[in-house]
Amino acid sequence: MEPVEINAGAWYLRGLRADDRVDDRPALADLGEHRPGYVADCAARWESDQRYSWAVCEPTTGELLAEVTLDPATRVIEVRVRPGQEEAGRTGAEAVGRFAEAML
């Protein structure tokens, strides 16, 4: 499956990116994620249906505020949030839960 965008009201969720338009790696570093190939690994896991990951973003800037992951086999949802962005993470996790219920 390719990354699915989700509208979560005050935030939107999209696949992680590291390209010439959007680079989530600095924000991921704030979450403690420093592996250079992490974004590419996440894309590969989407493609193989092993794990889905979303950037929970501020809609006007596209800035990553939190990351939500879903294991499609177990439906386990995990959340990592940047400092002060707990509400974005919680809302993102709820939206992913609804996605899992509807699509899996």
Backbone as CSV, one residue per row, in Angstrom:
resi,resn,N_x,N_y,N_z,CA_x,CA_y,CA_z,C_x,C_y,C_z
1,MET,0.843,-1.168,0.000,0.000,0.000,0.000,0.894,1.239,0.000
2,GLU,0.444,2.272,-0.661,1.154,3.554,-0.625,0.644,4.361,0.557
3,PRO,1.448,5.299,1.083,1.006,6.102,2.224,-0.329,6.790,1.959
4,VAL,-1.167,6.765,2.966,-2.505,7.334,2.907,-2.516,8.602,3.741
5,GLU,-3.024,9.691,3.163,-3.164,10.932,3.929,-4.478,10.894,4.694
6,ILE,-4.447,11.445,5.911,-5.625,11.474,6.767,-5.831,12.893,7.267
7,ASN,-7.050,13.396,7.144,-7.397,14.697,7.708,-7.860,14.452,9.139
8,ALA,-7.190,15.074,10.093,-7.539,14.894,11.502,-7.942,16.218,12.138
9,GLY,-8.734,16.996,11.446,-9.200,18.269,11.985,-8.110,19.317,11.991
10,ALA,-7.583,19.619,13.170,-6.567,20.664,13.301,-5.219,20.245,12.723
11,TRP,-5.040,18.964,12.457,-3.793,18.443,11.918,-4.096,17.540,10.735
12,TYR,-3.079,17.260,9.959,-3.235,16.253,8.918,-2.065,15.288,9.007
13,LEU,-2.317,14.081,8.545,-1.323,13.023,8.601,-0.930,12.658,7.177
14,ARG,0.359,12.456,6.978,0.891,12.080,5.672,2.085,11.161,5.890
15,GLY,2.508,10.503,4.830,3.705,9.688,4.907,4.922,10.550,5.195
16,LEU,5.922,9.956,5.808,7.165,10.685,6.096,7.864,11.039,4.791
17,ARG,8.557,12.178,4.790,9.230,12.633,3.572,10.626,13.145,3.873
18,ALA,11.478,13.005,2.868,12.825,13.586,2.894,13.200,13.820,1.448
19,ASP,12.684,14.908,0.881,12.940,15.221,-0.517,13.221,16.714,-0.661
20,ASP,13.229,17.200,-1.887,13.583,18.604,-2.114,12.493,19.581,-1.674
21,ARG,11.289,19.096,-1.386,10.200,19.974,-0.943,9.962,19.913,0.566
22,VAL,10.045,18.708,1.140,9.783,18.519,2.570,10.828,17.556,3.122
23,ASP,11.409,17.925,4.255,12.388,17.052,4.900,12.017,16.906,6.372
24,ASP,11.494,15.740,6.718,11.076,15.474,8.095,12.228,15.063,9.008
25,ARG,13.406,14.848,8.471,14.509,14.328,9.282,14.883,15.218,10.468
26,PRO,14.923,16.553,10.346,15.235,17.352,11.541,14.199,17.184,12.652
27,ALA,12.924,17.138,12.283,11.882,16.944,13.295,11.955,15.536,13.879
28,LEU,12.268,14.548,13.049,12.432,13.180,13.557,13.596,13.106,14.535
29,ALA,14.644,13.888,14.293,15.770,13.930,15.229,15.308,14.440,16.595
30,ASP,14.352,15.383,16.609,13.788,15.855,17.878,13.072,14.726,18.624
31,LEU,12.620,13.716,17.871,11.945,12.557,18.462,12.941,11.470,18.862
32,GLY,14.217,11.718,18.569,15.248,10.740,18.896,15.601,9.806,17.760
33,GLU,15.043,10.070,16.578,15.298,9.209,15.414,16.440,9.801,14.590
34,HIS,17.594,9.141,14.621,18.778,9.653,13.941,19.280,8.737,12.825
35,ARG,18.599,7.633,12.576,19.061,6.724,11.516,18.896,7.404,10.159
36,PRO,19.968,7.487,9.360,19.901,8.209,8.093,18.891,7.639,7.097
37,GLY,18.656,6.358,7.109,17.739,5.746,6.156,16.343,5.519,6.681
38,TYR,15.996,6.147,7.799,14.714,5.881,8.444,13.524,6.188,7.539
39,VAL,13.525,7.326,6.882,12.384,7.704,6.037,12.234,6.714,4.883
40,ALA,13.324,6.329,4.263,13.271,5.339,3.184,12.798,3.989,3.708
41,ASP,13.246,3.602,4.903,12.782,2.350,5.508,11.276,2.379,5.737
42,CYS,10.774,3.509,6.194,9.334,3.637,6.428,8.553,3.492,5.125
43,ALA,9.058,4.087,4.054,8.395,3.952,2.749,8.374,2.494,2.296
44,ALA,9.473,1.803,2.491,9.543,0.388,2.105,8.569,-0.453,2.924
45,ARG,8.404,-0.121,4.190,7.475,-0.878,5.036,6.024,-0.632,4.649
46,TRP,5.724,0.609,4.194,4.385,0.861,3.646,4.161,-0.074,2.456
47,GLU,5.111,-0.067,1.531,4.987,-0.862,0.297,4.785,-2.346,0.576
48,SER,5.431,-2.852,1.629,5.350,-4.281,1.938,4.285,-4.591,2.999
49,ASP,3.513,-3.589,3.392,2.457,-3.748,4.404,2.975,-4.295,5.733
50,GLN,4.206,-3.919,6.089,4.775,-4.339,7.369,4.492,-3.349,8.488
51,ARG,4.525,-2.074,8.161,4.257,-1.033,9.153,3.916,0.247,8.412
52,TYR,2.903,0.925,8.890,2.504,2.203,8.304,2.927,3.307,9.266
53,SER,3.458,4.385,8.728,3.903,5.496,9.568,3.423,6.810,8.979
54,TRP,3.037,7.699,9.860,2.535,9.005,9.455,3.255,10.107,10.200
55,ALA,3.455,11.216,9.508,3.852,12.465,10.139,2.554,13.198,10.467
56,VAL,2.376,13.565,11.725,1.236,14.391,12.122,1.714,15.822,11.972
57,CYS,1.071,16.564,11.072,1.602,17.862,10.655,0.696,19.035,10.978
58,GLU,1.331,20.164,11.182,0.641,21.444,11.267,0.219,21.783,9.843
59,PRO,-1.071,22.075,9.600,-1.544,22.185,8.222,-0.994,23.354,7.406
60,THR,-0.641,24.464,8.020,-0.191,25.595,7.210,1.278,25.510,6.830
61,THR,2.084,24.854,7.677,3.519,24.769,7.390,3.959,23.373,6.960
62,GLY,3.164,22.361,7.288,3.554,20.984,6.995,4.584,20.430,7.960
63,GLU,4.875,21.170,9.037,5.886,20.751,10.003,5.424,19.513,10.768
64,LEU,6.308,18.525,10.883,6.031,17.309,11.637,6.010,17.635,13.125
65,LEU,4.884,17.322,13.766,4.731,17.546,15.201,4.810,16.248,15.982
66,ALA,4.440,15.154,15.322,4.450,13.834,15.950,4.538,12.785,14.854
67,GLU,4.892,11.576,15.257,4.886,10.439,14.339,3.993,9.368,14.944
68,VAL,3.121,8.813,14.109,2.249,7.720,14.529,2.542,6.537,13.624
69,THR,2.704,5.358,14.222,2.921,4.141,13.437,1.839,3.133,13.769
70,LEU,1.556,2.284,12.787,0.555,1.236,12.920,1.129,-0.055,12.365
71,ASP,1.086,-1.100,13.162,1.433,-2.439,12.681,0.138,-3.036,12.143
72,PRO,0.024,-3.239,10.825,-1.249,-3.717,10.276,-1.612,-5.135,10.719
73,ALA,-0.638,-5.929,11.100,-0.923,-7.302,11.529,-1.525,-7.336,12.928
74,THR,-1.008,-6.498,13.825,-1.466,-6.525,15.221,-2.380,-5.355,15.563
75,ARG,-2.395,-4.339,14.702,-3.124,-3.087,14.917,-2.591,-2.284,16.101
76,VAL,-1.348,-2.551,16.482,-0.711,-1.779,17.552,-0.317,-0.412,16.996
77,ILE,-0.702,0.625,17.711,-0.397,2.011,17.338,0.624,2.548,18.330
78,GLU,1.671,3.180,17.799,2.677,3.817,18.642,2.789,5.278,18.236
79,VAL,3.128,6.128,19.205,3.193,7.572,18.977,4.475,8.123,19.585
80,ARG,5.126,9.008,18.837,6.253,9.798,19.364,5.902,11.253,19.083
81,VAL,6.061,12.108,20.085,5.686,13.516,19.921,6.852,14.440,20.233
82,ARG,6.879,15.546,19.523,7.836,16.594,19.842,7.360,17.300,21.109
83,PRO,8.267,17.899,21.856,7.880,18.570,23.101,6.739,19.565,22.880
84,GLY,5.723,19.451,23.743,4.581,20.355,23.681,3.531,19.989,22.652
85,GLN,3.693,18.884,21.952,2.764,18.516,20.876,1.946,17.262,21.213
86,GLU,1.676,17.058,22.491,0.965,15.862,22.929,-0.428,15.763,22.310
87,GLU,-1.129,16.894,22.185,-2.472,16.867,21.607,-2.434,16.420,20.141
88,ALA,-1.448,16.891,19.397,-1.307,16.465,17.993,-1.070,14.959,17.926
89,GLY,-0.226,14.440,18.810,0.040,13.005,18.837,-1.192,12.206,19.196
90,ARG,-1.926,12.655,20.192,-3.144,11.962,20.619,-4.195,11.966,19.510
91,THR,-4.398,13.125,18.888,-5.370,13.219,17.798,-4.943,12.362,16.619
92,GLY,-3.640,12.370,16.311,-3.130,11.543,15.228,-3.346,10.067,15.495
93,ALA,-3.099,9.628,16.718,-3.294,8.221,17.074,-4.771,7.833,16.952
94,GLU,-5.658,8.717,17.359,-7.094,8.440,17.227,-7.491,8.311,15.762
95,ALA,-6.955,9.185,14.914,-7.258,9.126,13.479,-6.732,7.833,12.864
96,VAL,-5.542,7.412,13.270,-4.981,6.154,12.760,-5.804,4.974,13.242
97,GLY,-6.314,5.053,14.459,-7.194,4.004,14.963,-8.439,3.871,14.116
98,ARG,-9.023,4.996,13.717,-10.207,4.963,12.840,-9.838,4.396,11.475
99,PHE,-8.660,4.772,10.964,-8.171,4.218,9.694,-8.072,2.697,9.799
100,ALA,-7.495,2.201,10.880,-7.326,0.762,11.062,-8.675,0.056,11.095
101,GLU,-9.627,0.635,11.800,-10.955,0.022,11.885,-11.632,-0.049,10.510
102,ALA,-11.472,1.006,9.727,-12.164,1.073,8.438,-11.450,0.299,7.330
103,MET,-10.129,0.247,7.374,-9.373,-0.279,6.229,-8.759,-1.640,6.447
104,LEU,-8.580,-2.082,7.691,-7.897,-3.349,7.927,-8.868,-4.432,8.354
